[in-house]
């Protein structure tokens, strides 16, 4: 009781406490503002199970650059680096955060990603409409089966009103994401190239995934949808007449063989 009275009667202690509190708040703010880029690199590496790695990060957590590498995960030796640096800028946005990504090699313009809360315990990610082109060789960095296929060619991606929402363990997609694999070849086939293909993800209830062949000797088709938050996809790979022998090894990798067709099944 006497100690409480003494503290209340000692006005000098109050400013001292406010000074300590202010110093601590300033230290926390400074750590947040000047957090190094390697903190972001460590966060992405852990969240992706080491499949996406930012090598030699420079700058800060909020604005910096690094070499983007795709990997098969912990212990993998199949890492493939983006041909050129990736830069980022993170800023507060209305009710969330805004991420701006730029890669001179592949993005026609900066990609904007906005993250914000969605209801109680949910989060929503929205992508700006964009167009980009990436070397298909990057897929080899993701490990099996891509490191065996060793695809070469170009990946053209585009997004339109695309966003993803997680809430109460449920994933819902909206908008459109299209990926064109153009003039694709593989070390498993002597055909150069084997063909061009389109993978289309259409958000909705349910969200659907469709695979079509644009041209080529290797014919890929399939369709699927998300059921109970799991992708169920049924497809097939086949060769045009006269190219079966040249594509046989690749068909064995793609799926379960049924004569001249390889069956693709997910989920």
C-alpha positions, 0 to 999 in steps of 0.5 A: 500500500505504501509503495502504491502511494509513493508511486502515485505521489512521485510524478517523476516516474510517469514521464520516465515510463512514457519515455521507455514506452515511446522508445520501445514503440519506436524500436518496433516501428524501426524494425518494421520499416527497415526490416531487411529483404532476407526476412521476406526471402526466409518467409517465402522459403518456409511458406513454399516448403523451399520450392520458391527461393529468393536468392541474394536478396537486396533492399528491404522487406518492403522494397527490394530485388532478388534472383527468383529460383524454382526448386523441387523442395528441400534437398532438391538439386533441380533449381531453375532461376528466372533469367533476370532479377525480380523486384517487389514493392509492398505498401499498405492498401485500403484494408490490407496490403498491396504487392507490386512485382516486376520482372523485366524478362517476363512481365509486360507490366508490373503485376499488382497483388492485393491482399485483404481480410475477408470476413472473420479469419479469411483472406482474399488475394486479387490479381491485376489483369496482366500478360506475361511470358516465361521460359518453359524451362523453369518448370524443371526446377519444380522436380518430378516429373518436370525435371524428367520431361525437361520442357522447352518453349514458352509459357504465356500467362494472362489473368482477368478479374482473377481473385482467390478467397480463403475462409473457414478452410474453404477456397473460392476462385473468381475470374479467369487465368489462362496459360498457353504453353507454346512450341513445347519440346522435350528431351524425351522426344525427337519431335521439335516442337511437339505442339502448343497447348492451353490450360484455362482456369475459370473461377465460379461455383464450381471452378473449372480447369480445361486443357486443350491442344492448339496444334501439334503431334502430341495431343493433350485434352482434359477437364476438371473441377474443384469438388470439396476443395480438391481438384478432380481432373480427367484427361488424355494424351495421345500421338497423331498417326506417324508420331507414336514411336517418337512420343512413346517415352513421353506418353509413359511419363505423362500417365497410365498407358492404354494402348496409344493413349496415356490416361491423366487422372488427378483426384 
